[in-house]
């Protein structure tokens, strides 16, 4: 095993990897995070910053419950980040809306929320609002909006500030974060542990290895015996100039960060590893935003980009331990911001296999073998 050695090495220095590192460090473990190159596909630098529950797990109770627990844990998690990093991630969990311009789509989504509510009880609550309800509550909602759903547990953070706070928190807890550290291979050692080789030729040893690199973990995961087929999904965003007046709502597609700019997004496309933005999608995003809140029509768009989400075959998180190589773990999800509060806390008990470990059997990758989905 290499002379450069850590108790636990986490491959991936984005939201998921850093959150998991934070939890392990708080449990007293020695952790090294290997972060890849700037040119890597980085979901953490293109995410929407939502702390969001609506619609998640409506037909899969374990995910609904896991999300509900994550939302409840966010206030304490946010305070911990501020204490460790000195950064306020601007958590606003005052409730969020899903706006609809199609009545059938709204009815379908309301039915999904009813299913979600049945799974998790008071961990989740929602309202279904008519157009008249909305106009009474929020000035300026567009006439094309036929209604909305609302959950008081939903909110958002400043996404880039959150990423920086995570990195500083990991370092404050004594963790090591190595940048430009692309892992090209992970080789099990005969007597236990792993040797990792980087693109620059450096080697590292580790007793345990956690793959948290999203799309960058695909080849390494297969080499370690994991069968989950991770895939990219492109989302596109518009960023407006900073506005003096605050938007009177938070939604999953239109949100204003604390610094004043408005983010507009919510698209999904299977485009492989292509993260470029497309004109027709951008136009559709702008049109939707103006339909919901016509006052945005005169606001200037200053940036636009595409980013790749990390998706499992069924869209739900994967928490798996390799059957072939003891000490290798795969942690991947597309709701890294929302679930960060649990990744930085109770997930550690699962990794350590303590008596307090949450039951994550439903998120093991064996579900893909059983369903032939992987």
Residue pairs with C-beta under 8 A, 6 or more apart in sequence:
1 189
1 193
1 195
1 205
2 195
2 196
2 203
2 204
2 205
3 205
4 202
4 203
4 204
4 205
5 204
5 205
5 206
6 30
6 31
6 32
6 176
6 204
6 205
6 206
6 207
7 29
7 30
7 31
7 206
7 207
7 208
8 24
8 29
8 30
8 31
8 32
8 206
8 207
8 208
8 209
8 210
9 31
9 32
9 33
9 34
9 194
9 196
9 204
9 206
9 208
9 209
9 210
10 17
10 20
10 21
10 31
10 32
10 33
10 34
10 209
10 210
10 212
11 17
11 34
11 183
11 186
11 196
11 209
11 210
11 211
11 212
11 213
11 216
11 217
11 220
12 33
12 34
12 35
12 36
12 211
12 212
12 213
12 214
12 216
12 217
13 33
13 34
13 35
13 36
13 167
13 177
13 179
14 35
14 42
14 43
14 44
14 45
14 163
14 212
14 213
14 214
14 336
15 43
15 44
15 47
15 162
15 163
15 166
15 336
15 337
15 340
16 44
16 212
16 214
16 331
16 332
16 333
16 336
16 340
16 343
17 33
17 35
17 210
17 212
17 213
18 33
18 163
18 166
18 167
18 169
18 170
18 177
19 166
19 336
19 339
19 340
19 343
19 344
20 210
20 212
20 331
20 343
20 344
20 347
20 348
20 351
21 31
21 33
21 170
21 175
22 166
22 169
22 170
22 173
22 175
22 343
22 344
23 343
23 344
23 345
23 346
23 347
23 348
24 31
24 348
24 351
25 31
25 170
25 173
25 174
25 175
26 173
26 344
26 345
26 348
27 348
27 352
30 174
31 170
31 175
31 176
32 175
32 176
32 177
32 178
32 204
32 206
33 170
33 175
33 176
33 177
33 178
34 178
34 181
34 183
34 196
34 198
34 204
35 177
35 178
35 179
35 180
35 181
36 180
36 181
36 182
36 183
36 213
36 216
37 180
37 182
37 199
38 180
40 182
40 216
41 214
41 215
41 216
41 232
41 273
41 275
41 308
42 214
42 307
43 214
43 215
43 307
43 308
43 309
43 310
43 334
43 336
44 159
44 163
44 336
45 160
45 163
45 307
46 235
46 237
46 275
46 305
46 306
46 307
46 308
47 159
47 307
47 336
47 337
48 156
48 159
48 235
48 237
48 252
48 255
48 263
48 265
48 266
49 156
49 157
49 158
49 159
49 162
49 255
49 257
49 263
49 337
50 96
50 154
50 155
50 156
50 252
50 255
50 337
50 338
51 71
51 74
51 91
51 93
51 154
51 155
51 156
51 157
51 337
51 338
52 96
52 154
52 155
52 156
52 252
52 335
52 338
53 67
53 68
53 71
53 116
53 124
53 151
53 153
53 154
53 338
54 96
54 98
54 113
54 116
54 126
54 149
54 151
54 154
54 252
55 98
55 109
55 112
55 113
55 116
56 63
56 64
56 67
56 116
56 335
56 338
57 63
57 64
57 65
57 66
57 67
57 116
57 119
57 120
57 316
58 64
58 112
58 113
58 115
58 116
58 119
59 112
59 115
60 316
60 362
61 119
61 120
62 362
62 363
63 316
63 317
63 362
63 363
64 116
64 119
64 120
64 124
65 119
65 120
65 123
66 317
66 339
66 342
66 358
66 363
67 335
67 338
67 339
68 120
68 123
68 124
68 153
69 123
69 342
69 346
70 338
70 339
70 340
70 341
70 342
71 93
71 123
71 153
71 154
71 338
71 341
72 123
72 153
73 341
73 342
73 345
74 91
74 93
74 155
74 341
75 91
75 93
76 341
77 340
77 341
77 344
77 345
78 89
78 91
78 157
80 169
80 344
81 87
81 89
81 162
81 165
81 166
81 169
82 88
82 89
82 165
84 165
84 168
84 169
84 172
84 173
85 164
85 165
85 166
85 168
85 169
85 172
86 168
87 161
87 164
87 165
87 168
88 161
89 157
89 158
89 161
89 162
89 165
90 157
90 158
90 161
90 257
90 258
91 155
91 156
91 157
92 155
92 156
92 157
92 250
92 258
93 153
93 154
93 155
94 152
94 155
94 250
95 150
95 151
95 152
95 153
95 154
95 155
95 250
96 150
96 151
96 154
96 155
96 156
96 249
96 250
96 251
96 252
97 148
97 149
97 150
97 249
97 250
97 251
98 109
98 148
98 149
98 150
98 251
98 252
99 141
99 145
99 148
99 251
99 253
99 254
99 292
100 106
100 109
100 145
100 146
100 147
100 148
101 144
101 145
101 146
101 288
101 291
101 292
102 146
103 146
103 147
106 128
106 146
106 147
106 148
106 149
109 149
110 128
110 149
113 126
113 128
113 149
113 151
116 124
116 126
117 124
117 125
117 126
124 151
124 153
125 151
125 152
125 153
126 149
126 150
126 151
127 149
127 150
127 151
128 147
128 148
128 149
129 137
129 147
129 148
129 149
129 150
130 146
130 147
131 141
131 145
131 146
131 147
133 147
134 141
134 145
134 147
134 148
135 141
138 248
138 249
139 248
140 248
140 293
140 294
140 295
141 292
141 293
142 290
142 291
142 292
142 293
142 294
144 291
144 292
145 291
145 292
148 251
154 250
154 252
155 250
156 250
156 255
156 257
157 337
158 257
158 258
158 259
159 257
159 337
162 337
162 340
166 340
167 177
170 177
171 177
180 200
181 198
181 202
182 198
182 199
182 200
183 196
183 197
183 198
183 199
183 213
183 220
184 197
184 198
184 199
185 196
185 197
185 220
185 223
186 194
186 195
186 196
186 209
186 220
186 223
186 224
186 328
187 194
187 195
187 196
187 197
188 194
188 224
188 325
188 328
189 195
189 205
192 207
192 326
192 327
193 205
193 206
193 207
193 208
193 327
194 205
194 206
194 207
194 208
194 209
194 325
194 327
194 328
195 203
195 204
195 205
196 203
196 204
196 205
196 206
196 209
197 203
198 204
207 327
208 327
208 328
208 329
208 351
209 224
209 327
209 328
209 329
210 328
210 329
210 330
210 331
210 351
211 217
211 220
211 221
211 224
211 226
211 328
211 329
211 330
211 331
211 332
212 331
212 332
213 220
214 230
214 310
214 332
215 230
215 232
215 273
215 308
215 310
217 230
217 330
217 332
218 229
218 230
221 228
221 230
221 330
224 322
224 324
224 325
224 328
224 330
225 322
225 323
225 324
225 325
225 328
226 320
226 322
226 328
226 330
226 365
227 365
227 368
227 369
227 374
228 312
228 313
228 318
228 320
228 330
228 332
228 365
228 368
228 374
229 312
229 313
229 368
229 374
230 310
230 311
230 312
230 332
231 270
231 311
231 312
231 313
232 270
232 271
232 272
232 273
232 275
232 308
232 309
232 310
232 311
233 268
233 269
233 270
233 308
233 309
233 311
233 334
234 267
234 268
234 269
234 270
234 271
234 274
234 275
234 306
234 307
234 308
234 309
235 265
235 266
235 267
235 268
235 269
235 306
235 307
235 308
235 309
236 265
236 267
236 269
236 277
236 278
236 281
236 282
236 285
236 304
236 305
236 306
236 307
237 263
237 264
237 265
237 285
237 304
237 305
237 306
237 307
238 263
238 264
238 265
238 282
238 285
238 286
238 289
238 301
238 303
238 304
239 261
239 262
239 263
239 264
239 301
239 302
239 303
239 304
240 261
240 262
240 263
240 264
240 296
240 299
240 300
240 301
240 302
241 261
241 299
241 300
241 301
241 302
242 259
242 260
242 261
243 256
243 260
243 261
243 262
243 299
244 260
246 256
247 254
247 255
247 256
247 262
247 293
249 293
250 256
251 292
252 266
253 264
253 265
253 266
253 285
253 288
253 289
253 292
254 262
254 263
254 264
254 289
254 292
254 293
254 296
255 262
255 263
256 262
256 263
257 263
261 302
262 289
262 296
262 299
264 285
264 286
264 288
264 289
265 285
266 285
266 288
267 281
267 284
267 285
268 309
269 281
273 308
274 306
275 305
275 306
275 307
275 308
276 306
277 304
277 305
277 306
278 306
282 304
286 301
289 296
290 296
290 297
309 334
310 332
310 333
310 334
310 336
311 334
312 318
312 332
312 333
312 334
312 368
313 368
313 373
313 374
314 367
314 368
314 371
314 373
315 334
316 333
316 363
317 331
317 332
317 333
317 335
317 339
317 363
318 330
318 331
318 332
318 333
318 363
318 364
318 365
319 329
319 330
319 331
319 347
319 350
319 360
319 363
319 364
320 329
320 330
320 363
320 364
320 365
321 328
321 329
321 330
322 328
322 329
322 330
329 351
330 365
331 343
331 347
333 339
336 343
342 358
346 356
346 357
346 358
347 358
349 356
349 357
349 358
350 357
350 358
350 360
365 374
367 373
368 374
